[in-house]
Amino acid sequence: MNYQYDLFVIGAGSGGVRASRVAASKGFKVGVAESQALGGTCVNIGCVPKKLFVYGSEYSHVVDQAKGYGWEFAKPTFNWATLRDNKTQEIERLNGIYKNLLENPGVTIHKGYGELVDAHTVKVGEELITAERILVAVGAKPFVPDFPGNDLVLVSDDMFFLEELPKTILVVGGGYIAVEFAGICNGLGVETTLMYRGDKLLRGFDEDVRDFASNEYSRIGVNVELNSDVERIEVAGDQKKVTLKDGRTLMFDAVLYATGRVPNTTSLNLNKVGIETTKSGAIVVNNRYQSSVESVYAIGDVTDRVQLTPVAIKEAMALIGYWFDGIEPNFDYDNIPTAVFSQPAIGTVGLSEQDAEKRGYDIDVYQTDFRAMKHTLSGAQERTFMKLIVDRATDKVLGAHMVGDYAGEIIQGLGIAIKAGATKAHFDSTVGVHPTSAEEFVTFSAGSLKKR
């Protein structure tokens, strides 16, 4: 059968764009459907604008911390519209870059939602498009639970376009999006409460990291409320009246729900085509990213494996390698460096202490926390935490974890070492860069062993 395209991609986010442009550069005739701005969640309403907001919010701490170094400033003022609009201008610039990335190798862009009709047909608007292969890369969307007044809340998408910054905000959730926006709002001068129904934030992270980070969030001024949950929300004048399940009522100018993300598959018509999904709507794929329908593939957040932009890009390249060179995908989902751009930041790679124990490793745990050199004069009380997980049998470093300034930058380098199979002896024999916080990772001694 003659198809219009060799490959048609639904979704022009990070994974979809990478697969589209590389496939086109290798000779495939490629089309892509995107209903919103090119670049997907990460570029438009995710990683990139969020990191810009993190940078903006961090400047609020500079005035106080600089005093110990001899700097005196007039009382600073913050203009929300300037940050918001400068962010938007930068995102529009990136949209143009993504457009060129697709069009230069010959990818045809179809504006609109893509909906599967059958194993080789996609409907975009009123247009029916056929392709030998279809790749679904539509990402995920914010999830808000069902309760009275849930239509009154904001989600992370909304935070990038607020007309005005609220004076008070309730951030509901305990994951990375929740703690990041709590730090952003707090840094921008918003009275911020972070509420989570569980007894600890950041489920899935190392337990010591969870405890340390939560204490640091409180230290910088975020009101952390654990074991608390919302019963209902009502309008009360210009504010939101929040009634908790324990009977308390609280008032806020805005409520942000950051309670996870779910695969964005509602409008794809997957069931009709016979594509197997999980309860959350994620597309089930094999190790070749192939769905239960042979000609339909899926990568990125829509498969709900690891919801990270670089993972989607690596999956796209693994899929291209399989299609064009017959290389079986062999993605290592264990040793993925990850950063949470909260304040302070978190960096982690490899296994947590708990995961290592569950897998049966006999481990040594080295950890430390300290007040960074910068703050001996700044007067700030924030501390830094570092941790290594080591397999006793092989001396191999199984995991590295950090909470503190530049954690994301530092963990990237450690990710290479752990991916390469570095041992504790390799870390010990490496000369530290002095004076830095990062050198602590290569100076752990027996005195840093955690009693277990």
C-alpha positions in Angstrom: 0.0 0.0 0.0 1.2 3.5 -0.7 1.1 5.8 2.3 1.4 9.5 2.4 4.2 9.3 5.0 6.8 6.8 6.1 6.3 8.1 9.6 3.7 10.3 11.2 4.3 11.7 14.6 1.5 12.9 16.9 3.0 15.5 19.2 5.9 17.9 18.6 7.4 17.9 22.0 11.0 17.0 22.8 10.7 13.3 21.9 8.5 13.8 18.9 10.6 16.5 17.4 13.8 14.5 17.8 12.3 11.4 16.2 10.8 13.5 13.4 13.8 15.5 12.3 16.3 12.6 12.6 14.0 10.2 10.7 13.6 12.9 8.0 17.3 13.5 7.8 17.8 9.8 7.2 15.4 9.7 4.3 11.9 9.1 5.8 9.0 11.2 4.6 7.7 12.5 7.9 4.7 14.5 9.0 3.9 15.7 12.5 0.7 16.9 14.2 0.8 19.5 17.0 -2.2 21.3 18.3 -0.3 23.9 20.4 3.2 25.5 20.3 6.1 23.5 19.0 8.4 22.1 21.6 5.8 20.6 23.8 5.4 20.8 27.6 9.1 21.2 28.4 9.7 24.3 26.2 6.4 26.0 26.6 4.9 25.2 30.0 7.5 23.0 31.7 11.2 22.8 32.3 12.4 25.9 30.4 10.0 28.6 31.7 10.0 27.0 35.1 13.8 27.2 35.3 13.6 30.8 34.2 11.2 31.5 37.1 13.5 29.7 39.5 16.3 32.0 38.4 14.1 35.0 38.9 12.9 33.9 42.3 16.5 33.2 43.6 17.5 36.9 43.2 15.2 37.8 46.2 17.7 36.1 48.5 20.7 38.0 47.2 20.0 41.2 49.0 20.1 39.7 52.5 23.0 37.3 51.8 25.2 40.0 50.2 25.2 42.1 53.4 27.8 39.9 55.0 30.0 40.5 52.0 29.8 44.3 52.4 27.1 45.0 49.9 24.2 47.4 50.8 21.2 47.7 48.6 18.0 49.8 48.6 14.9 47.7 49.3 14.3 45.8 46.1 11.0 45.7 44.2 9.8 43.0 41.9 7.8 43.4 38.7 5.9 40.2 37.9 4.9 41.3 34.4 8.5 41.9 33.4 9.5 38.3 34.4 6.4 36.8 32.8 6.7 38.7 29.5 10.4 38.2 29.2 9.9 34.5 29.7 7.2 34.5 27.0 9.5 36.3 24.6 12.2 33.7 25.1 9.7 30.8 24.6 8.5 32.3 21.4 12.2 32.5 20.2 12.5 28.8 21.0 9.3 28.0 19.2 10.9 29.4 16.0 14.0 27.3 16.5 11.9 24.1 16.8 10.0 25.1 13.7 13.3 25.3 11.8 14.5 22.0 13.3 11.5 20.3 11.8 11.2 22.1 8.4 14.9 22.2 7.5 15.2 18.3 7.1 11.8 18.3 5.4 9.2 17.5 8.1 5.7 18.6 7.2 3.9 20.2 10.2 0.1 19.7 10.5 -1.5 22.1 13.0 -4.2 20.4 15.1 -4.9 17.4 17.3 -4.0 14.0 16.0 -6.5 11.2 16.5 -6.0 7.6 15.5 -8.5 6.2 13.0 -6.8 2.8 12.4 -3.4 1.3 12.5 -2.1 3.5 9.6 -4.4 6.5 9.6 -4.5 9.7 11.7 -7.2 12.4 11.6 -6.0 16.0 12.1 -9.0 18.3 11.9 -10.9 17.1 8.9 -7.9 15.7 7.2 -7.2 12.0 7.0 -3.4 11.2 6.8 -1.9 7.7 6.2 1.5 6.5 7.3 3.4 3.2 7.4 4.5 4.0 11.0 2.8 6.1 13.6 4.6 7.5 16.6 2.6 8.8 19.6 4.5 11.4 21.6 1.8 13.5 23.2 3.3 13.7 26.7 1.3 14.1 29.8 -1.1 16.7 31.4 -1.7 17.9 35.0 -4.0 15.8 37.1 -6.5 17.3 39.6 -8.5 15.0 41.8 -12.3 15.2 42.0 -13.6 17.2 44.9 -16.0 20.1 45.4 -14.4 23.3 44.0 -11.7 21.6 42.0 -12.6 24.0 39.1 -11.3 26.9 41.2 -7.7 25.7 41.3 -4.7 26.5 39.1 -2.5 23.9 37.6 1.2 24.3 36.6 0.3 25.3 33.1 -1.6 28.4 34.4 1.3 29.7 36.5 3.3 30.9 33.5 0.6 33.3 32.4 -0.9 34.8 35.6 -2.2 38.4 35.2 -1.1 39.2 38.7 1.0 37.4 41.3 -1.1 36.4 44.3 -0.2 37.6 47.8 -0.9 34.2 49.3 -1.0 30.8 47.7 -1.6 27.2 48.7 0.4 24.6 46.7 -1.1 21.1 47.0 1.1 18.2 46.2 4.3 16.5 47.3 6.2 15.9 44.1 8.9 17.8 42.2 6.4 20.2 40.5 4.9 21.1 43.9 8.2 21.8 45.7 9.6 23.7 42.7 6.6 26.1 42.5 6.5 26.5 46.3 10.1 27.7 46.1 9.4 30.0 43.1 6.3 31.6 44.8 8.2 32.0 48.1 11.1 33.6 46.4 8.9 36.0 44.5 7.4 37.2 47.8 4.2 35.2 47.9 3.2 33.9 51.3 3.4 30.2 50.4 1.9 27.1 52.0 2.9 23.7 50.7 0.4 21.0 51.6 0.7 17.2 51.1 -1.6 14.4 52.3 1.3 12.1 53.2 3.8 12.2 56.0 6.8 13.1 53.7 7.4 15.1 50.5 9.0 13.7 47.3 7.9 10.1 47.3 10.3 7.9 45.4 13.4 9.8 46.5 15.9 8.7 49.1 14.4 8.9 52.6 17.3 11.1 53.9 16.9 13.4 50.9 13.2 13.7 51.6 13.7 14.6 55.3 16.5 17.0 54.7 14.9 18.9 51.8 11.6 19.3 53.7 13.4 20.9 56.6 15.2 23.2 54.2 12.0 24.3 52.5 10.7 25.3 56.0 13.9 27.1 56.8 13.6 29.4 53.8 10.1 30.4 54.7 7.7 27.9 53.0 4.9 26.8 55.4 5.1 23.0 55.0 1.8 21.2 56.0 2.1 17.4 56.0 -0.7 14.8 56.6 -3.2 17.4 55.4 -5.7 17.2 52.6 -8.4 19.4 51.0 -12.0 18.6 51.5 -13.5 21.4 49.4 -12.8 24.9 48.0 -15.2 27.8 47.8 -15.1 31.4 46.6 -15.0 33.9 49.4 -14.9 37.4 48.0 -11.5 37.7 46.2 -10.1 34.7 47.9 -10.5 30.9 48.1 -11.8 29.4 51.2 -10.2 26.0 51.7 -11.8 23.5 54.0 -9.5 20.6 55.1 -10.5 17.1 55.9 -9.5 17.7 59.5 -12.1 20.5 59.7 -9.8 23.5 59.5 -10.5 26.4 57.1 -7.8 28.5 55.5 -8.0 31.5 53.1 -5.7 32.0 50.1 -5.6 34.3 47.1 -4.9 31.3 44.9 -4.6 27.5 45.1 -2.2 25.5 42.8 -2.7 21.8 42.4 0.5 20.0 41.6 -0.7 16.5 42.2 1.0 14.6 39.4 0.6 14.3 35.6 -1.2 11.7 33.6 -0.7 10.5 30.0 -2.4 12.9 27.6 -4.3 10.1 25.7 -8.0 11.0 26.3 -8.6 12.2 22.7 -6.4 9.8 20.8 -9.1 7.1 20.3 -6.7 4.4 21.4 -9.4 1.8 22.5 -11.1 1.9 19.1 -7.8 1.1 17.4 -7.0 -1.7 19.9 -4.0 -0.1 21.6 -3.5 -1.5 25.1 -3.3 1.1 27.9 -2.8 1.1 31.7 -5.4 2.4 34.2 -3.8 5.8 34.0 -4.1 5.9 30.2 -0.4 5.2 29.5 0.3 3.4 26.3 1.8 -0.1 27.0 5.0 -0.6 24.9 7.6 -3.3 24.5 11.4 -2.8 24.6 11.2 -1.5 21.0 8.6 1.2 22.0 6.0 -0.7 20.0 2.4 -0.7 21.2 0.0 -3.7 20.9 -0.7 -2.4 17.4 2.4 -3.3 15.3 2.6 -0.1 13.3 2.0 2.3 16.3 4.9 3.2 18.6 5.0 5.5 21.7 7.8 7.3 23.6 8.1 9.8 26.4 5.6 10.7 29.1 2.7 9.1 27.3 4.2 5.7 28.3 4.6 6.8 31.9 7.9 5.2 32.4 10.2 8.1 33.5 8.6 11.5 32.9 11.8 13.5 31.9 12.5 15.4 28.7 16.0 13.9 28.2 14.5 10.4 28.6 12.0 11.1 25.8 14.9 12.3 23.6 17.0 9.2 24.3 14.0 7.0 23.7 13.5 8.7 20.3 17.2 8.1 19.4 16.9 4.5 20.5 13.9 4.0 18.3 15.6 5.6 15.3 18.6 3.4 15.9 16.4 0.3 15.8 14.5 1.4 12.7 17.5 2.4 10.6 20.4 0.4 12.0 18.7 -2.6 13.6 20.2 -1.8 17.0 18.0 -3.3 19.8 17.1 -0.5 22.3 18.8 -1.1 25.6 17.9 1.9 27.7 19.2 1.9 31.3 16.4 3.4 33.4 18.3 3.0 36.6 21.2 5.4 36.2 19.3 8.5 35.1 20.6 11.8 36.6 17.7 13.8 37.9 17.4 17.3 39.3 14.6 19.0 41.2 14.9 22.7 40.9 13.5 23.5 44.3 15.2 25.8 46.7 17.5 24.3 47.7 17.9 22.1 44.6 18.1 18.3 44.6 20.4 16.2 42.4 20.2 12.4 42.3 21.5 9.5 40.2 21.4 5.8 40.7 19.8 3.9 43.5 18.5 5.3 46.8 19.5 3.6 50.0 16.0 2.0 50.2 16.1 0.8 46.6 19.5 -0.8 47.0 18.3 -2.7 50.1 15.2 -3.9 48.3 17.4 -5.3 45.5 19.4 -7.2 48.0 22.7 -5.3 48.0 24.9 -5.3 51.1 25.8 -1.6 51.2 27.8 1.1 52.9 26.3 4.5 53.1 28.4 7.6 53.3 26.7 10.9 54.0 27.3 14.4 55.3 25.6 17.7 55.8 27.3 21.0 56.3 26.9 24.8 56.0 28.4 25.8 52.6 31.4 28.1 52.7 29.4 30.9 51.0 27.1 31.1 54.0 29.8 31.5 56.6 29.7 35.2 55.6 26.2 35.5 54.1 24.6 34.7 57.4 22.1 32.3 55.8 21.5 29.1 57.8 20.8 26.8 54.9 22.8 23.6 54.8 24.0 21.1 52.1 23.5 17.4 52.1 25.4 14.7 50.2 25.2 10.9 50.1 26.9 7.9 48.4 25.5 4.4 48.2 28.3 1.8 47.8 28.1 -2.0 47.1 30.4 -3.7 49.7 30.9 -6.7 47.4 32.3 -4.8 44.4 33.0 -1.3 45.9 30.8 0.1 43.0 29.0 3.3 43.7 25.3 2.5 43.2 23.9 6.0 43.9 24.7 9.6 44.6 22.4 12.2 46.1 22.7 15.9 47.0 20.5 18.7 48.3 22.1 22.2 48.0 23.3 24.9 45.7 24.2 23.6 42.1 23.0 20.1 42.9 21.8 19.7 39.3 25.1 20.8 37.8 27.1 18.6 40.1 25.0 15.5 39.7 25.5 15.6 35.9 29.2 14.8 36.3 28.6 12.1 38.9 26.0 10.6 36.5 28.9 9.9 34.0 31.0 8.3 36.7 28.2 6.0 37.9 27.2 5.1 34.4 30.8 4.1 33.8 30.8 1.8 36.9 33.0 3.9 39.1 34.0 2.5 42.5 34.4 4.2 45.8 38.1 3.8 45.3 37.8 5.8 42.0 36.1 8.5 43.9 38.7 8.4 46.7 41.6 8.7 44.3 40.1 11.7 42.5 41.6 15.0 43.5 39.0 17.4 44.8 38.4 20.9 43.4 39.1 23.1 46.4 37.3 25.0 47.9 33.9 23.7 46.6 31.0 21.8 47.9 31.4 19.2 45.2 34.8 18.0 46.6 32.9 16.4 49.5 31.9 13.6 47.1 35.6 12.6 46.7 36.6 13.0 50.4 34.1 10.7 52.1 36.0 8.8 54.8 35.1 6.0 57.2 34.0 8.8 59.6 31.2 9.6 57.2 29.7 6.1 57.3 26.0 6.1 58.3 25.1 3.8 61.2 22.5 1.4 59.9 
